[in-house]
Amino acid sequence: MKRMRHFWGFGLVVFLVLMCVVAYVVSQHSTDLRWCSQCRSKRIVSCRSNLKQIGLALRMYAADNTGHFPSALEAVAGAGYLASLKAFTCHDTVTTPAGSVEEFDPERHCDFVYRGRNMTGTCGGHPAKKTIIAHSKPGNHPGHFHVLFADGSVPGCCRSGSIQEIAKRNGWYLPARAVAGDHHE
């Protein structure tokens, strides 16, 4: 009987040591995962902030131009409505900002799709709070989009599906593309 207790005690010690090791490893990995999650959410917030800045620039442009949004993003980039061309890029992509306004090309230096071409503040009779004038390019954030409405709001992430599916599902108006031949649809 004593021999059995000795064996049981040894097994219990090994089990407890093993549990401590497992707990330590899990705590280290959960810290890494938590950091990655926070980093990812900070990047998403930064991207939304950039889209919000673009929205403010577009609305200022419209206010200065009889309520009409510009025909292209180059107009707000070149007219001084944005303090930095970095607002056109997202931290989750490899897109580099243009070195100057003259170099700015939305295809190479912008992570957002502009849809407000020549639209007025009345959005063609659609509610401004439901009319998308810009959104993140597909693939910037796998699984979701950021959208900018004509009223300047940038809601939380829109998940799953193409921008057309998301707009339809939520009852949002999605104007036609501003740049013909853009392959990022």
C-alpha positions, 0 to 999 in steps of 0.5 A, a space after each residue: 500500500 505504501 508503494 502505491 502512495 509513493 507512486 501516486 505522489 510522484 505522478 501528482 508532482 509531475 502532473 503539477 509541474 507539467 500544468 505549470 509549464 503549460 500555463 506559462 507557455 499559454 500565458 506567453 502566447 496569449 500575450 503575443 496574440 493580445 499584442 497582435 490584436 491590439 496592433 491590428 485594431 490600432 492599424 484599423 483605427 488609423 485607416 478609418 482616421 485617414 478615411 475620415 480626413 479624406 471625408 473632411 477634405 472632400 466636404 470642405 472642397 464641396 463647400 467651396 465649390 457650390 456643393 459639388 464633390 470633386 471629379 477626382 481625389 487629385 483635386 483635394 490633394 492638390 488644393 491643400 485640403 489635406 495636410 499630408 498625402 499620407 492620409 491616402 494610404 493605409 498602414 495595412 498595405 504596402 502603398 507608399 504615399 506620393 512624394 508630392 502633389 504633382 506625383 500623386 496618382 490614385 492608382 499607385 498612391 491611394 488605398 481608397 476608392 473614390 465614388 463621389 465624382 461630381 456628386 452634389 451634397 444632395 447625393 442625387 436624392 439619396 440620403 447623405 448618411 447612406 451614400 458611399 462616396 469612398 471606401 477602402 480598396 478590396 484586400 486592404 483589410 481581408 474580410 472587411 471594408 471601411 466606408 465613407 458616407 457623403 455626410 462625412 461619417 465613417 462607421 465601423 468595419 463592414 464585414 463579409 462580401 464585396 462592397 456591392 453586397 455590403 451596400 445592398 445588404 445595408 440599404 446604402 447607395 453606391 454610386 458608379 466608379 469615378 475612374 474608368 478602367 479601375 480594376 480594384 472593384 
